[in-house]
Amino acid sequence: MNKEKIKLFLVDDDALFLKSLEIEFKHHADFAVETYATGESCMENLQHNPDVIILDYHLDGIDNTAMNGIETLDKIKAYSPDIAVIMLSSQDKIDVAITCMHHRAYDYVVKSETAFTRLQKIITTLFQYRRMEKQLNWYMDRM
């Protein structure tokens, strides 16, 4: 059985963190990964239909006039509300996490040594839930 890979966009202006996350997802998980340094470049490529986007909260390291993570999140959700967006930030502040959730982020993860493991678990749970939801809908349609 040929299983299709989950298409993952990684969006972060920290080139070193972005590359390390890309390596982790490519080598330790079965994902098709595309990386972007700005929200604008992510938006330009949404037609590639990502399943999940991991999006940095700030995104102002390369260009301080670039869209920040919340602006990018809002545009992604306007484009397709079904794309799961996980916000990522070095800020361990509850108000930042709450803001992200109010803008319809699927989850919020603080950048740390355990970020990859947490992200992988969140994505696994997301797709298990979606699979169960499809099965339930299939059964409900037959009743």
N, C-alpha and C positions, 0 to 999 in steps of 0.2 A: 504494500500500500504506500503510495507516494504522498507524504504529508507536506503541505505547503508551509514554508517558514513564515513566522510572524515578522511583518515589516515594521521596523523600528527606526524612528528619526531621533537623533541625539542633537540637541541645540544648546550650545554653550560657547561663550566667548573666551573661556579659559582653554587655550589650545592643548595644554598638557593634560588637564583633567578630561577634556573631550576625547583625546587620543587614548588615554588609559581606559576610559569607559568603553570606547569602541573595541579595543583589544579584548577586554573582559567579555563583552557580549558576543564577539565573534568566536572566541576560543572556548568559552565555558557554557555557552547556551546556543540554541539553534535559532538564530535570528538573522534576517537580512537587514543590515544596518546602513543607514545613510547619515552623514554628519553635516552640520551647518553651524557656522560661527555667529550668525545673526538671525533674528526673527524674520527679517525681510527675505533672506535666502530660503528659509524654511517655507514661508508663504508661497514663494515662487515655484516650489516643488511639491505642493500638496496634491497635485494631480497624480503623483506616484502612489497615492492612496495608502498612507501609513496606517497601521493598526493601532500603534501607540506612539506618542511623542513624549520624550523626556526633555523638559524645557527649563532652562536656567531662569531664575527670577529676575536678575538684573540685566544682563546682556548689554552692558554699556562699556565694556573694556576695550573694544576695538574702535567704536565710534560713539561718542557720548550723545549724539543726536539720533542714534538708532532706537528702534522700538524696544521697550523693555519687555520683560516676560509676561506681565499682565496684559499689555496691549496685544502682544502676539497671541496669548491664550484667547482673548476675546475675538480676535480675527479668525483663529482656527475654529472656534465654536460657531461663529457666524457662517463659516464655509461648510462645516460638517459637525453637527453636535454629537455625532456618534464616535468621533475620534477620541480615544482616551488620552488625556494629557496629564502627566505626572510632573509636578513642579519640583525643581531641585534648587536648593540655595544653601549658602554657607551660613545663613542666618538661622539661629535656633530660637526663633521668637514666635510665640503662639499667635500674635496678631498678624504676622506675615502669612502663616499657615491658614488662618481663618480667611484672610483676604483672598488667597488663592482658591479656597474652597467656595467662597461666594461667587467667584468668577467661573465656577464649574470645572475646576481641576478635579481629576479623579482622586489624586492623593498628593501628599507633600513629603519630600524626603530631604533631610539635612545632609549636605556634603560631609562625608567622613570616610574612615577606612571601611566601614560596613555598608556604605551606600549601594554598592553593586549588589550585594546579597539581599538587601531590603528591596531594591528595585526588581530584582529577579523574582522574589516572592510575591510582590504586588502584581506583577504581570502574570505570573502563573495563576494566582487567585482570580484575577480578572477574566482570564480565558476559561478557567474551570466554571466560573459563574455563567459566562456567556454560553458555554456548551450545555450546561444544565438548563438554562433558560430556553434554548432552542429545542431541547428534548421535551421540556414541559409544554411549550407551544405546539409542538408536533402532536403530542398526546391530547392536548385540549382541542385541537382542530378535528380530531377523530371522534370526539364525544358528541 
